[in-house]
Amino acid sequence: MTTRREIHVPDGRTLVAYDAGIPSPGARLTVVWHHGSPHTGVLYEPLISMAADRGIRLVTYARPSYGGSSPNDGRTVASAAADVSALADALEIERFAGMGASGGGPHALGCASLLPDRVVATVTLASPAPYTDAFDWFDGMAVPDALQAAKAGRAARARYAETETFDESIFTEPDYAALRGPWAAVGQDAGRAGADGSDGMIDDDVAFAKPWGVDPGTITSPVLLVQGGADRMIPAAHAHSLLGQIPTAELWLRPRDGHVSVLAATAVAFDWLIDRTR
């Protein structure tokens, strides 16, 4: 049974957190899930079952301005480390792995860099790389407009949000098949988050398109980058950029997967975390 908790962080904000519980007395591993953009922060199937089947304790939280968590004006990718540290303290978790999908990926990597004594391994699925001029960061994105606006600052991204609409070309047919099937909860939760307002998504995009406050090159624990070769939202060049920056990283490139269908690798990614943290 997943439980919802409100966690108070030292600066006075509140985070809404979810804990799927310890599936067995000998739970081998705790994984902090970092949700995509936008999401409410809830845990959903098939993540819960995948973790439980492997004896993994799965926990998560809603990033600031999502799902009832307090805003954190001016937050960066690095800001996630303090929030996750507070989450782990409140749940009495000393060490844990991280897993982040899409917009959750940078935040999972930020924790791996800034909490080296607590994060034992990390998986990202379809994660953006830090903004850089070393390659065309926007190249291959079907709809780069939101992130291009975010690069100009929060005010520009907020103006864009006033008329922003969903462009169906951003997903491939395998993505839509995944959303109709095993990953239906992803689309449903993204819809709920969008209906709640755009502040969380705006803050995420601005955080991605400015300096993260994190150096991926300082990560010392194992990292697995999972990337779809057909991804039209976060192109494969981002995964290759991360691979070149993170000394402990390996890349699983799935040539036919898009941004959502790449989630089919999640179960094997859980197994990878168990193997790397025995």
VOPAGU-2260 file (C-alpha; in pm, 1 decimal, decimal comma):
REM VOPAGU-2260
SITE   aa  ch    i         X         Y         Z
SITE  MET   A    0       0,0       0,0       0,0
SITE  THR   A    1     153,3     329,7    -111,0
SITE  THR   A    2     146,7     596,9     157,6
SITE  ARG   A    3     146,6     973,2     107,2
SITE  ARG   A    4     346,6    1196,6     339,8
SITE  GLU   A    5     419,8    1564,3     371,8
SITE  ILE   A    6     783,3    1634,0     447,1
SITE  HIS   A    7     902,8    1965,9     586,3
SITE  VAL   A    8    1239,0    2080,4     456,4
SITE  PRO   A    9    1470,6    2313,6     652,1
SITE  ASP   A   10    1383,0    2626,1     451,0
SITE  GLY   A   11    1015,8    2595,2     546,9
SITE  ARG   A   12     883,0    2438,0     229,3
SITE  THR   A   13     676,0    2120,3     215,0
SITE  LEU   A   14     732,6    1825,5     -15,3
SITE  VAL   A   15     464,3    1570,1     -94,2
SITE  ALA   A   16     622,4    1224,0     -89,6
SITE  TYR   A   17     507,1     869,2    -164,3
SITE  ASP   A   18     642,3     543,1     -23,8
SITE  ALA   A   19     544,0     207,2    -172,0
SITE  GLY   A   20     669,3      43,7     147,5
SITE  ILE   A   21     913,2    -236,5     218,3
SITE  PRO   A   22     798,9    -534,8       4,7
SITE  SER   A   23     974,6    -787,6     230,4
SITE  PRO   A   24    1170,2    -778,1     557,2
SITE  GLY   A   25    1492,0    -823,1     361,1
SITE  ALA   A   26    1439,6    -545,1     106,4
SITE  ARG   A   27    1760,9    -534,3     -92,9
SITE  LEU   A   28    1749,3    -179,6    -214,3
SITE  THR   A   29    1563,6     150,1    -192,2
SITE  VAL   A   30    1514,2     343,8    -515,8
SITE  VAL   A   31    1416,6     710,8    -527,1
SITE  TRP   A   32    1211,3     768,5    -842,7
SITE  HIS   A   33    1246,1    1112,6   -1006,5
SITE  HIS   A   34     935,0    1186,7   -1208,8
SITE  GLY   A   35     918,4    1338,5   -1555,5
SITE  SER   A   36     790,9    1678,2   -1662,5
SITE  PRO   A   37     505,0    1732,8   -1598,8
SITE  HIS   A   38     385,8    1480,3   -1338,9
SITE  THR   A   39     209,5    1500,1   -1003,8
SITE  GLY   A   40     473,9    1293,3    -826,0
SITE  VAL   A   41     254,7     992,4    -747,4
SITE  LEU   A   42     379,6     636,8    -788,6
SITE  TYR   A   43     194,8     435,3   -1050,9
SITE  GLU   A   44     189,3      99,8   -1224,6
SITE  PRO   A   45     382,5     -78,2   -1355,4
SITE  LEU   A   46     662,2      83,9   -1152,6
SITE  ILE   A   47     515,6     -28,9    -821,6
SITE  SER   A   48     482,8    -393,3    -926,1
SITE  MET   A   49     824,4    -401,1   -1093,5
SITE  ALA   A   50     989,8    -279,4    -774,5
SITE  ALA   A   51     788,3    -504,5    -542,8
SITE  ASP   A   52     862,9    -813,2    -752,3
SITE  ARG   A   53    1234,8    -744,6    -701,1
SITE  GLY   A   54    1219,5    -667,8    -330,5
SITE  ILE   A   55    1287,9    -298,9    -394,2
SITE  ARG   A   56    1145,8     -24,7    -175,6
SITE  LEU   A   57    1026,5     248,3    -413,6
SITE  VAL   A   58     986,0     606,2    -291,3
SITE  THR   A   59     938,2     938,5    -466,1
SITE  TYR   A   60     837,6    1299,4    -416,2
SITE  ALA   A   61     673,7    1576,5    -615,1
SITE  ARG   A   62     927,1    1837,5    -717,9
SITE  PRO   A   63     849,9    2197,3    -613,6
SITE  SER   A   64     526,4    2334,5    -766,3
SITE  TYR   A   65     407,4    1984,3    -860,6
SITE  GLY   A   66     146,2    1775,2    -684,2
SITE  GLY   A   67     106,4    1993,0    -375,8
SITE  SER   A   68     477,6    2051,3    -306,0
SITE  SER   A   69     567,7    2410,9    -222,0
SITE  PRO   A   70     728,0    2630,9    -489,2
SITE  ASN   A   71    1102,8    2689,7    -475,5
SITE  ASP   A   72    1163,6    3007,0    -671,4
SITE  GLY   A   73    1479,5    3003,6    -880,3
SITE  ARG   A   74    1545,8    2635,4    -826,0
SITE  THR   A   75    1815,4    2461,4   -1025,1
SITE  VAL   A   76    1884,9    2097,3   -1098,1
SITE  ALA   A   77    2121,4    2103,6    -800,6
SITE  SER   A   78    1832,9    2203,2    -570,8
SITE  ALA   A   79    1700,1    1848,1    -587,9
SITE  ALA   A   80    1985,5    1717,2    -372,9
SITE  ALA   A   81    1871,2    1900,7     -60,5
SITE  ASP   A   82    1511,2    1792,3    -116,2
SITE  VAL   A   83    1603,2    1427,3    -167,7
SITE  SER   A   84    1829,7    1438,4     136,3
SITE  ALA   A   85    1534,5    1566,0     342,6
SITE  LEU   A   86    1314,1    1293,7     195,1
SITE  ALA   A   87    1563,1    1021,1     284,1
SITE  ASP   A   88    1608,7    1157,4     637,0
SITE  ALA   A   89    1232,1    1167,7     695,9
SITE  LEU   A   90    1191,5     809,1     573,9
SITE  GLU   A   91    1501,5     692,5     766,1
SITE  ILE   A   92    1679,9     582,2     451,3
SITE  GLU   A   93    2057,8     606,9     469,7
SITE  ARG   A   94    2165,5     501,7     121,0
SITE  PHE   A   95    1963,7     458,4    -196,7
SITE  ALA   A   96    1972,7     440,8    -574,3
SITE  GLY   A   97    1813,3     693,2    -806,3
SITE  MET   A   98    1608,6     646,0   -1119,9
SITE  GLY   A   99    1477,0     932,7   -1330,0
SITE  ALA   A  100    1274,5     943,1   -1650,2
SITE  SER   A  101    1283,9    1236,4   -1891,7
SITE  GLY   A  102    1282,5    1552,8   -1678,4
SITE  GLY   A  103    1359,4    1339,2   -1374,2
SITE  GLY   A  104    1692,5    1234,3   -1522,6
SITE  PRO   A  105    1887,5    1555,1   -1454,9
SITE  HIS   A  106    1762,2    1560,3   -1095,9
SITE  ALA   A  107    1868,4    1198,8   -1041,0
SITE  LEU   A  108    2214,0    1282,3   -1178,3
SITE  GLY   A  109    2230,6    1593,1    -961,4
SITE  CYS   A  110    2175,4    1379,9    -653,7
SITE  ALA   A  111    2441,1    1131,3    -766,6
SITE  SER   A  112    2690,6    1416,4    -795,1
SITE  LEU   A  113    2603,3    1609,5    -479,1
SITE  LEU   A  114    2513,8    1319,8    -245,5
SITE  PRO   A  115    2800,8    1076,7    -315,2
SITE  ASP   A  116    2783,2     922,1      32,0
SITE  ARG   A  117    2415,1     835,1      -9,7
SITE  VAL   A  118    2350,6     757,7    -378,6
SITE  VAL   A  119    2483,3     413,0    -466,6
SITE  ALA   A  120    2384,3     399,2    -836,1
SITE  THR   A  121    2165,0     585,8   -1083,4
SITE  VAL   A  122    1956,5     510,1   -1392,1
SITE  THR   A  123    1819,9     770,3   -1630,7
SITE  LEU   A  124    1574,3     708,8   -1913,0
SITE  ALA   A  125    1558,7     968,8   -2192,9
SITE  SER   A  126    1733,4    1234,0   -1984,2
SITE  PRO   A  127    1834,7    1576,6   -2113,6
SITE  ALA   A  128    2202,7    1665,3   -2091,7
SITE  PRO   A  129    2326,9    1993,2   -1942,3
SITE  TYR   A  130    2283,1    2281,9   -2183,5
SITE  THR   A  131    2597,3    2340,3   -2386,5
SITE  ASP   A  132    2720,2    2504,3   -2705,0
SITE  ALA   A  133    2941,2    2201,0   -2773,3
SITE  PHE   A  134    2663,3    2055,6   -2989,9
SITE  ASP   A  135    2325,2    2177,4   -3115,1
SITE  TRP   A  136    2131,0    2105,0   -2796,3
SITE  PHE   A  137    1794,2    2156,3   -2969,1
SITE  ASP   A  138    1871,5    1959,4   -3285,3
SITE  GLY   A  139    1636,4    1665,3   -3334,1
SITE  MET   A  140    1369,5    1792,8   -3094,7
SITE  ALA   A  141    1035,5    1784,8   -3275,2
SITE  VAL   A  142     911,8    2083,2   -3075,1
SITE  PRO   A  143    1201,2    2274,8   -2914,0
SITE  ASP   A  144    1000,4    2594,3   -2857,9
SITE  ALA   A  145     940,5    2553,0   -2483,4
SITE  LEU   A  146    1306,2    2488,0   -2402,9
SITE  GLN   A  147    1418,4    2765,6   -2636,9
SITE  ALA   A  148    1188,9    3002,5   -2447,2
SITE  ALA   A  149    1325,8    2869,5   -2117,6
SITE  LYS   A  150    1678,9    2949,6   -2227,8
SITE  ALA   A  151    1571,2    3315,2   -2242,7
SITE  GLY   A  152    1456,8    3299,7   -1878,6
SITE  ARG   A  153    1153,6    3222,3   -1666,2
SITE  ALA   A  154     947,9    3518,5   -1785,2
SITE  ALA   A  155     987,7    3411,1   -2147,6
SITE  ARG   A  156     900,1    3049,8   -2062,9
SITE  ALA   A  157     592,5    3163,0   -1868,0
SITE  ARG   A  158     475,5    3373,6   -2163,4
SITE  TYR   A  159     515,2    3074,3   -2390,7
SITE  ALA   A  160     305,9    2864,8   -2150,8
SITE  GLU   A  161      10,2    3099,2   -2197,7
SITE  THR   A  162     -44,6    2969,1   -2552,1
SITE  GLU   A  163     136,9    2635,7   -2535,7
SITE  THR   A  164     -41,1    2336,8   -2692,7
SITE  PHE   A  165      51,2    1971,0   -2724,7
SITE  ASP   A  166     199,8    1873,6   -3061,4
SITE  GLU   A  167     125,9    1507,0   -3133,9
SITE  SER   A  168     433,5    1476,4   -3357,3
SITE  ILE   A  169     655,0    1470,3   -3049,6
SITE  PHE   A  170     573,6    1101,4   -2990,6
SITE  THR   A  171     628,5     802,4   -3219,0
SITE  GLU   A  172     375,0     527,0   -3283,4
SITE  PRO   A  173     555,2     296,8   -3034,1
SITE  ASP   A  174     521,0     580,6   -2780,5
SITE  TYR   A  175     146,3     597,7   -2837,4
SITE  ALA   A  176     122,3     218,0   -2815,6
SITE  ALA   A  177     295,9     233,3   -2477,2
SITE  LEU   A  178      56,4     504,8   -2360,6
SITE  ARG   A  179    -242,0     297,1   -2470,9
SITE  GLY   A  180    -100,3      -9,6   -2299,0
SITE  PRO   A  181     138,3     -76,0   -2009,9
SITE  TRP   A  182     233,3     287,1   -1952,4
SITE  ALA   A  183    -114,8     440,1   -1969,8
SITE  ALA   A  184     -65,0     585,5   -1620,2
SITE  VAL   A  185     218,8     804,5   -1751,5
SITE  GLY   A  186     -10,7     994,7   -1986,6
SITE  GLN   A  187    -290,9    1009,8   -1733,2
SITE  ASP   A  188     -68,6    1153,2   -1462,4
SITE  ALA   A  189      92,1    1402,9   -1700,6
SITE  GLY   A  190    -258,3    1520,9   -1788,3
SITE  ARG   A  191    -346,8    1569,4   -1423,0
SITE  ALA   A  192     -25,6    1762,9   -1362,8
SITE  GLY   A  193     -92,5    1986,5   -1662,7
SITE  ALA   A  194    -442,7    2060,2   -1537,7
SITE  ASP   A  195    -297,5    2168,8   -1201,3
SITE  GLY   A  196     -99,5    2449,2   -1364,6
SITE  SER   A  197     225,5    2509,6   -1548,4
SITE  ASP   A  198     458,7    2640,1   -1274,7
SITE  GLY   A  199     636,1    2308,6   -1213,9
SITE  MET   A  200     694,8    2251,1   -1583,9
SITE  ILE   A  201     817,2    2607,5   -1635,1
SITE  ASP   A  202    1065,1    2575,6   -1347,7
SITE  ASP   A  203    1187,6    2239,3   -1478,1
SITE  ASP   A  204    1249,4    2374,0   -1828,0
SITE  VAL   A  205    1432,1    2681,1   -1698,8
SITE  ALA   A  206    1647,8    2459,2   -1476,0
SITE  PHE   A  207    1740,7    2239,5   -1774,1
SITE  ALA   A  208    1830,7    2528,1   -2004,3
SITE  LYS   A  209    2059,9    2710,8   -1761,6
SITE  PRO   A  210    2363,5    2590,9   -1563,7
SITE  TRP   A  211    2261,6    2293,3   -1352,5
SITE  GLY   A  212    2486,1    2376,0   -1059,2
SITE  VAL   A  213    2608,8    2018,7   -1097,1
SITE  ASP   A  214    2918,7    1874,2   -1260,8
SITE  PRO   A  215    2830,8    1528,2   -1397,5
SITE  GLY   A  216    3203,2    1458,1   -1415,4
SITE  THR   A  217    3217,9    1433,9   -1036,0
SITE  ILE   A  218    2984,2    1134,3   -1019,6
SITE  THR   A  219    3169,3     833,4    -880,5
SITE  SER   A  220    2889,4     575,0    -846,9
SITE  PRO   A  221    2764,8     360,6   -1139,5
SITE  VAL   A  222    2531,1     531,5   -1389,3
SITE  LEU   A  223    2317,8     371,1   -1659,6
SITE  LEU   A  224    2188,4     594,1   -1939,6
SITE  VAL   A  225    1892,1     443,6   -2126,6
SITE  GLN   A  226    1800,4     621,8   -2448,8
SITE  GLY   A  227    1566,5     568,7   -2740,1
SITE  GLY   A  228    1727,2     621,6   -3077,5
SITE  ALA   A  229    1395,1     744,5   -3222,1
SITE  ASP   A  230    1321,4     987,1   -2936,8
SITE  ARG   A  231    1173,1    1310,6   -3076,8
SITE  MET   A  232    1162,2    1494,2   -2743,8
SITE  ILE   A  233    1513,4    1433,4   -2607,5
SITE  PRO   A  234    1735,3    1320,0   -2896,0
SITE  ALA   A  235    2005,4    1056,2   -2858,3
SITE  ALA   A  236    2277,6    1323,9   -2882,4
SITE  HIS   A  237    2192,9    1414,2   -2522,1
SITE  ALA   A  238    2270,0    1062,5   -2401,6
SITE  HIS   A  239    2598,6    1063,2   -2590,3
SITE  SER   A  240    2685,7    1398,9   -2432,8
SITE  LEU   A  241    2616,5    1259,9   -2085,3
SITE  LEU   A  242    2819,6     948,3   -2163,8
SITE  GLY   A  243    3116,6    1167,1   -2247,5
SITE  GLN   A  244    3082,5    1366,7   -1925,4
SITE  ILE   A  245    3016,4    1095,8   -1665,5
SITE  PRO   A  246    3320,7     874,0   -1606,5
SITE  THR   A  247    3117,5     589,2   -1455,0
SITE  ALA   A  248    2839,8     582,5   -1715,5
SITE  GLU   A  249    2735,5     318,9   -1962,2
SITE  LEU   A  250    2477,6     369,6   -2237,5
SITE  TRP   A  251    2195,9     141,3   -2345,9
SITE  LEU   A  252    2080,3     277,1   -2680,8
SITE  ARG   A  253    1750,5     128,3   -2797,0
SITE  PRO   A  254    1734,8     229,9   -3164,5
SITE  ARG   A  255    1360,1     185,7   -3223,5
SITE  ASP   A  256    1234,4     339,1   -2899,6
SITE  GLY   A  257    1091,1     685,4   -2859,4
SITE  HIS   A  258    1047,7     897,7   -2548,8
SITE  VAL   A  259     782,0     681,8   -2381,3
SITE  SER   A  260     840,2     339,5   -2533,7
SITE  VAL   A  261    1193,9     344,1   -2388,0
SITE  LEU   A  262    1026,2     282,1   -2051,7
SITE  ALA   A  263    1002,9     -82,3   -2159,9
SITE  ALA   A  264    1361,9    -104,7   -2033,4
SITE  THR   A  265    1262,3      -8,5   -1678,1
SITE  ALA   A  266    1234,9    -363,6   -1544,1
SITE  VAL   A  267    1581,6    -455,2   -1670,4
SITE  ALA   A  268    1710,8    -124,2   -1534,0
SITE  PHE   A  269    1584,7    -222,7   -1188,2
SITE  ASP   A  270    1777,4    -548,8   -1228,1
SITE  TRP   A  271    2087,8    -349,6   -1327,0
SITE  LEU   A  272    2057,7    -144,5   -1006,4
SITE  ILE   A  273    2032,9    -459,7    -795,9
SITE  ASP   A  274    2336,7    -608,0    -967,7
SITE  ARG   A  275    2545,0    -293,1    -920,2
SITE  THR   A  276    2456,9    -254,2    -552,0
SITE  ARG   A  277    2489,1    -610,1    -420,0
